[in-house]
Amino acid sequence: MTTTVSADNTVRIPDAIARLMGLTPGAALDLEVAENGTLLVHKHRSRGERADKLLGIGRPFLKPGEDPVAELVNERQQDDLHEYGPGHARS
């Protein structure tokens, strides 16, 4: 498929490609130029979509009973206790 660049650098994405990629008006696209000069276009994923894709990816590397999130929360609480003393919330 071929498309052209207009005078204001607008590119029309053919309907078939827009449907295939699930693009709707206002969709954000990430553009990248490969080393060989090829333009790569990716549908921009929101932070939430990217986080969902990564959810659980490190789970196979955890030892049974490990909870890194709880460990981090505990570490931060200990830091606050050390810095601010008991009963003081960090601002």
N, C-alpha and C positions, 0 to 999 in steps of 0.2 A: 504494500500500500504506500502511496506517496501522498504527501501533503506539502503545502507551501507556507512560508513565513510571510506574513503581511508587513506592510510598511511600519506598523507600530510593534513589530516583533511578536504578534499573536500567531499561535499555531492552532489550527482546528484539528482536534482528535477525531478520527473517523468513528462513527456510531458503533460499528462492530467492535472496535478496540475498547471504547468507553464502556460498553456493556460487559465485555469480557473481564475488564479490570474492576468493574463495579463502581465506575466513576459517576458522580452526580454533579450538577452545577455547584460551584464553590469548593469542590474537592481540592485538597492541597497535593501537590506533586513534588517529589524530590528529584532533582536533575543532577546528573553526574556525567562527566566526560571521561571515558576510558582512555588508557594510554594510546590506543590505536585511533583515537579521534571519534569513536562511536559515542553517541549520546544515549545514555541510559536513563529511563524514566521509571520511577517507582511510586506507587501510591503511598503517600505519607500516612503513617500510622500514628495515632494519638499516643500519648505517654501510657495511657491505660491499656491500649491494645498491645503496645510493646511489652509492658510489664506482664500482661496475661500470657504472652508467648514464652516469657522466661520463667513463669511461675513453676516451681518444682524442679527446675533444671539441675540444681545442685543436690537434690535429695539423695541420689544414689551414692554420693560421696560422704554422707553423714553416717556417723557411728550410731547404733541403736541407742535411743534415749537422748541424743544430742538435740538441743533447741537453741540455735544461734541467736534467734530473735530475743528469746527470754534472757539469754546470757548478755546480750547487748543492753537490754532495758535495765537489767540488774547492775551492769557496769556503770551506766549513766546515773542510776540512782545512788550508787556508791560515790561517784564523782561529786554529785550534788551534796551529799551528806558531808563529804570531806571539805568541800569548798564553802558551803553555806551553813552547816550545822543542822541538827535535827529540827524538823518542823518548818523548814524554810523551803518554799518552792522556788525554783529557778525562774527568773523573769525573762 
